Every structure is written in structure tokens, then in C-alpha cells.
Amino acid sequence: MNVIVAHGAAGLAGFATFAFLHLLAGLISFIYAHQVHVAVNRRIDVTRRLMAGVALAPKAGGGTRVEWSTGREDVAARALYGGLGAHDFDKVQHVPEGAALDQLAKGRASLQLRW
């Protein structure tokens, strides 16, 4: 996990966490931005700067793209990210939780996984 931190005159202004992902036996390499958290004041400016920092990472490591997600209902964030040149991507997010997560974890019993 990588972290970029933004500091302002009043202290911590925000941070972004991201990781390199390599899919298809290394044929596709990209960055997934896990979190972008910015203090309420100067949100747009700090977010732009953090995402510019995240964008440098794949360029330096041979990657060709950055991915991140936000809720469909977060219109402000989607507009901001669109302004950064990102476009909505047709991906479905799968989220097992509660009993579904318990059931999924039971499937591990037949595997020899070591943590």
C-alpha cells in the first residue's frame, strides 16, 4: 500500500492510498486508488493534487491507468473526477456481507489456504 499525504498551513489536508495491481500475468498493470480523504476546506484543490500524485505512480511504473470508485449517488465527487479526465466505467461491484459473507467463507474449508 502506498500513501500520499497533503499538508496545508493548518496541518493535514488529506491523503490518498493506492496500490499497484498486475492482472493477466503482468500484461495489464495499473493503480487502484483505495481511499482519497480530504478535509472539508479546499476539498477540490487538494483532491486534484492528490490524484495528480497518484497518476504519477503508474506512469513511473509502466502502468497505463488508474482506477477508483465512488457511489453513484455522490454527484459532486463524480463531477470532480470527471473534471480530472476520468470517465464512468461499466463495472459491477460485488459485496458479500453478513450471512452471505459467512457462507462464502465456509467454502474455504475444502482449500488448503494458509494465512
CYANA upper distance limits for C-alpha pairs under 8 A (distance plus 0.5 A):
  1 MET  CA     17 THR  CA      7.16
  1 MET  CA     18 PHE  CA      6.33
  1 MET  CA     19 ALA  CA      5.55
  2 ASN  CA     17 THR  CA      6.00
  2 ASN  CA     18 PHE  CA      5.74
  2 ASN  CA     19 ALA  CA      6.45
  3 VAL  CA     15 PHE  CA      7.34
  3 VAL  CA     16 ALA  CA      6.16
  3 VAL  CA     17 THR  CA      4.96
  3 VAL  CA     18 PHE  CA      7.01
  4 ILE  CA     15 PHE  CA      5.98
  4 ILE  CA     16 ALA  CA      5.74
  4 ILE  CA     17 THR  CA      7.00
  4 ILE  CA     50 LEU  CA      7.32
  4 ILE  CA     53 GLY  CA      7.69
  4 ILE  CA     54 VAL  CA      8.06
  5 VAL  CA     12 LEU  CA      8.05
  5 VAL  CA     13 ALA  CA      8.27
  5 VAL  CA     14 GLY  CA      6.52
  5 VAL  CA     15 PHE  CA      4.86
  5 VAL  CA     16 ALA  CA      7.15
  5 VAL  CA     50 LEU  CA      8.12
  6 ALA  CA     12 LEU  CA      6.73
  6 ALA  CA     13 ALA  CA      5.76
  6 ALA  CA     14 GLY  CA      5.60
  6 ALA  CA     15 PHE  CA      6.35
  6 ALA  CA     46 VAL  CA      7.61
  6 ALA  CA     50 LEU  CA      7.55
  7 HIS  CA     11 GLY  CA      5.98
  7 HIS  CA     12 LEU  CA      5.09
  7 HIS  CA     13 ALA  CA      5.50
  7 HIS  CA     14 GLY  CA      7.55
  8 GLY  CA     12 LEU  CA      6.62
  8 GLY  CA     13 ALA  CA      6.04
 13 ALA  CA     38 VAL  CA      6.45
 13 ALA  CA     39 ALA  CA      5.92
 13 ALA  CA     46 VAL  CA      7.60
 14 GLY  CA     36 VAL  CA      8.00
 14 GLY  CA     37 HIS  CA      5.87
 14 GLY  CA     38 VAL  CA      4.52
 14 GLY  CA     39 ALA  CA      6.34
 14 GLY  CA     46 VAL  CA      7.50
 14 GLY  CA     47 THR  CA      8.34
 15 PHE  CA     35 GLN  CA      8.31
 15 PHE  CA     36 VAL  CA      6.39
 15 PHE  CA     37 HIS  CA      5.96
 15 PHE  CA     38 VAL  CA      6.96
 15 PHE  CA     50 LEU  CA      7.48
 16 ALA  CA     33 ALA  CA      7.61
 16 ALA  CA     34 HIS  CA      7.94
 16 ALA  CA     35 GLN  CA      5.87
 16 ALA  CA     36 VAL  CA      4.82
 16 ALA  CA     37 HIS  CA      6.87
 16 ALA  CA     50 LEU  CA      6.88
 16 ALA  CA     51 MET  CA      8.17
 16 ALA  CA     54 VAL  CA      8.13
 17 THR  CA     33 ALA  CA      6.38
 17 THR  CA     34 HIS  CA      5.95
 17 THR  CA     35 GLN  CA      5.67
 17 THR  CA     36 VAL  CA      7.15
 18 PHE  CA     31 ILE  CA      7.03
 18 PHE  CA     32 TYR  CA      5.99
 18 PHE  CA     33 ALA  CA      4.64
 18 PHE  CA     34 HIS  CA      5.73
 18 PHE  CA     35 GLN  CA      7.62
 18 PHE  CA     54 VAL  CA      7.80
 19 ALA  CA     31 ILE  CA      6.07
 19 ALA  CA     32 TYR  CA      6.03
 19 ALA  CA     33 ALA  CA      7.16
 19 ALA  CA     34 HIS  CA      8.05
 20 PHE  CA     29 SER  CA      7.56
 20 PHE  CA     30 PHE  CA      6.27
 20 PHE  CA     31 ILE  CA      5.08
 20 PHE  CA     32 TYR  CA      6.97
 20 PHE  CA     58 PRO  CA      8.24
 21 LEU  CA     29 SER  CA      6.26
 21 LEU  CA     30 PHE  CA      5.94
 21 LEU  CA     31 ILE  CA      6.44
 21 LEU  CA     32 TYR  CA      7.40
 22 HIS  CA     26 GLY  CA      5.62
 22 HIS  CA     27 LEU  CA      7.80
 22 HIS  CA     28 ILE  CA      6.26
 22 HIS  CA     29 SER  CA      4.98
 22 HIS  CA     30 PHE  CA      7.10
 23 LEU  CA     27 LEU  CA      6.86
 23 LEU  CA     28 ILE  CA      5.68
 23 LEU  CA     29 SER  CA      6.85
 24 LEU  CA     28 ILE  CA      6.76
 28 ILE  CA     63 GLY  CA      7.89
 29 SER  CA     58 PRO  CA      8.33
 29 SER  CA     62 GLY  CA      7.74
 29 SER  CA     63 GLY  CA      5.29
 29 SER  CA     64 THR  CA      7.31
 29 SER  CA     65 ARG  CA      8.31
 30 PHE  CA     58 PRO  CA      6.58
 30 PHE  CA     63 GLY  CA      5.32
 30 PHE  CA     64 THR  CA      6.51
 30 PHE  CA     65 ARG  CA      5.70
 30 PHE  CA     66 VAL  CA      6.25
 30 PHE  CA     67 GLU  CA      8.06
 31 ILE  CA     54 VAL  CA      8.45
 31 ILE  CA     57 ALA  CA      7.99
 31 ILE  CA     58 PRO  CA      6.65
 31 ILE  CA     63 GLY  CA      7.83
 31 ILE  CA     65 ARG  CA      7.02
 31 ILE  CA     66 VAL  CA      5.16
 31 ILE  CA     67 GLU  CA      6.73
 32 TYR  CA     66 VAL  CA      6.28
 32 TYR  CA     67 GLU  CA      5.33
 32 TYR  CA     68 TRP  CA      6.28
 33 ALA  CA     54 VAL  CA      7.98
 33 ALA  CA     66 VAL  CA      7.56
 33 ALA  CA     67 GLU  CA      6.68
 33 ALA  CA     68 TRP  CA      5.60
 34 HIS  CA     68 TRP  CA      7.16
 36 VAL  CA     47 THR  CA      7.96
 36 VAL  CA     50 LEU  CA      8.40
 38 VAL  CA     43 ARG  CA      6.35
 38 VAL  CA     46 VAL  CA      7.34
 38 VAL  CA     47 THR  CA      7.13
 39 ALA  CA     43 ARG  CA      6.71
 42 ARG  CA     46 VAL  CA      6.62
 43 ARG  CA     47 THR  CA      6.42
 44 ILE  CA     48 ARG  CA      6.63
 44 ILE  CA     80 LEU  CA      7.83
 45 ASP  CA     49 ARG  CA      6.84
 46 VAL  CA     50 LEU  CA      6.61
 47 THR  CA     51 MET  CA      6.55
 48 ARG  CA     52 ALA  CA      6.60
 48 ARG  CA     84 LEU  CA      7.78
 49 ARG  CA     53 GLY  CA      6.83
 50 LEU  CA     54 VAL  CA      6.81
 51 MET  CA     55 ALA  CA      6.56
 52 ALA  CA     56 LEU  CA      7.01
 53 GLY  CA     57 ALA  CA      7.63
 54 VAL  CA     58 PRO  CA      8.31
 54 VAL  CA     66 VAL  CA      8.37
 55 ALA  CA     59 LYS  CA      7.38
 55 ALA  CA     65 ARG  CA      8.37
 55 ALA  CA     66 VAL  CA      7.16
 56 LEU  CA     60 ALA  CA      6.73
 57 ALA  CA     61 GLY  CA      6.68
 57 ALA  CA     63 GLY  CA      8.44
 58 PRO  CA     62 GLY  CA      6.25
 58 PRO  CA     63 GLY  CA      4.69
 58 PRO  CA     64 THR  CA      6.72
 58 PRO  CA     65 ARG  CA      7.16
 58 PRO  CA     66 VAL  CA      7.80
 59 LYS  CA     63 GLY  CA      6.26
 59 LYS  CA     64 THR  CA      7.28
 70 THR  CA     74 ASP  CA      7.32
 70 THR  CA     77 ALA  CA      7.77
 70 THR  CA     78 ARG  CA      7.68
 72 ARG  CA     78 ARG  CA      8.21
 74 ASP  CA     78 ARG  CA      6.78
 75 VAL  CA     79 ALA  CA      6.56
 76 ALA  CA     80 LEU  CA      6.69
 77 ALA  CA     81 TYR  CA      6.57
 78 ARG  CA     82 GLY  CA      6.47
 79 ALA  CA     83 GLY  CA      6.67
 80 LEU  CA     84 LEU  CA      7.07
 81 TYR  CA     85 GLY  CA      7.26
 81 TYR  CA     86 ALA  CA      6.12
 81 TYR  CA     87 HIS  CA      8.16
 82 GLY  CA     86 ALA  CA      5.38
 82 GLY  CA     87 HIS  CA      6.26
 82 GLY  CA     88 ASP  CA      8.46
 96 PRO  CA    100 ALA  CA      5.88
 96 PRO  CA    101 LEU  CA      5.43
 96 PRO  CA    104 LEU  CA      8.35
 97 GLU  CA    101 LEU  CA      5.08
 97 GLU  CA    102 ASP  CA      8.13
 98 GLY  CA    102 ASP  CA      6.91
 99 ALA  CA    103 GLN  CA      6.62
100 ALA  CA    104 LEU  CA      6.63
101 LEU  CA    105 ALA  CA      6.63
102 ASP  CA    106 LYS  CA      6.90
103 GLN  CA    107 GLY  CA      7.49
104 LEU  CA    108 ARG  CA      8.15
105 ALA  CA    109 ALA  CA      8.44
107 GLY  CA    111 LEU  CA      8.39
108 ARG  CA    112 GLN  CA      8.41
108 ARG  CA    113 LEU  CA      8.08
